[in-house]
Amino acid sequence: MQLECPKGRRFLMLDAADNVVTLLDEKSEIQCLDNGMVINGNIPFGHKISLLPIARGDAIIKYGVRIGVATSFIEKGEHVHVHNCE
């Protein structure tokens, strides 16, 4: 289910292969991206959000480059940081 989210959070995605995006604002109280996708939690500026489910062991792709590996299953819309990738 997609939430009504006319003023969602801004994000940066540079490559179609990316499975994460970087948040570009400090509106952590908003629970969706400006494309309407729901995000989970109050995630800070500059941090990453998963665009799709990512299995444990799968690559984390940002700006078209592998930047790490998921250390646990990551839900779509979840915060991607040191607690679930290395």
C-alpha positions in Angstrom: 0.0 0.0 0.0 1.3 3.4 -1.0 0.8 6.3 1.4 -0.5 9.7 0.3 2.7 11.7 0.6 2.6 15.0 -1.3 5.7 16.4 0.4 8.0 13.4 1.0 11.7 13.4 1.7 14.1 14.3 -1.1 16.7 11.7 -2.1 19.6 11.1 -4.5 19.9 8.2 -6.9 22.4 8.3 -9.7 22.2 4.9 -11.3 19.4 2.6 -12.3 21.3 -0.3 -10.7 21.2 1.4 -7.2 19.3 -0.5 -4.5 19.7 2.3 -2.0 19.2 6.1 -2.1 20.7 8.9 0.0 18.4 11.2 1.9 18.9 14.9 1.1 16.9 16.6 3.8 16.6 16.7 7.6 12.9 16.0 7.7 13.2 12.8 9.7 9.6 13.0 10.9 8.3 12.3 7.3 7.8 8.6 6.7 8.0 8.5 2.9 10.2 9.6 0.0 9.0 12.3 -2.5 8.2 9.5 -4.9 5.6 8.1 -2.4 7.6 5.1 -1.2 7.2 4.4 2.5 10.3 4.5 4.7 10.7 2.9 8.1 11.8 5.1 11.0 13.3 8.6 11.5 16.3 8.4 9.3 18.9 11.2 9.4 20.1 13.4 6.5 22.8 11.8 4.4 21.9 8.2 5.4 20.7 5.5 3.0 17.3 3.9 2.5 16.8 0.6 0.7 14.7 0.7 -2.5 13.8 -2.9 -2.4 14.3 -6.0 -0.2 18.0 -6.9 0.0 19.0 -10.4 1.1 21.8 -11.1 3.5 25.0 -11.4 1.5 23.7 -9.3 -1.4 25.7 -6.2 -2.5 24.6 -2.7 -1.5 24.8 -0.6 -4.6 25.0 3.2 -4.4 25.8 5.5 -7.4 26.2 2.4 -9.5 29.1 1.1 -7.3 29.1 -1.8 -4.8 29.7 -0.1 -1.4 29.2 -3.0 0.9 27.3 -6.2 1.6 24.1 -6.8 3.6 24.9 -8.5 6.9 21.1 -9.2 7.5 17.9 -9.1 5.5 17.0 -5.4 4.7 13.3 -4.5 4.1 12.3 -2.1 1.4 12.3 1.4 3.0 14.7 0.4 5.8 17.6 2.4 7.0 20.9 1.0 5.6 23.8 1.6 7.8 26.5 -0.1 9.9 23.9 -2.2 11.8 22.9 -4.1 8.6 25.8 -3.8 6.2 29.6 -3.9 6.0 
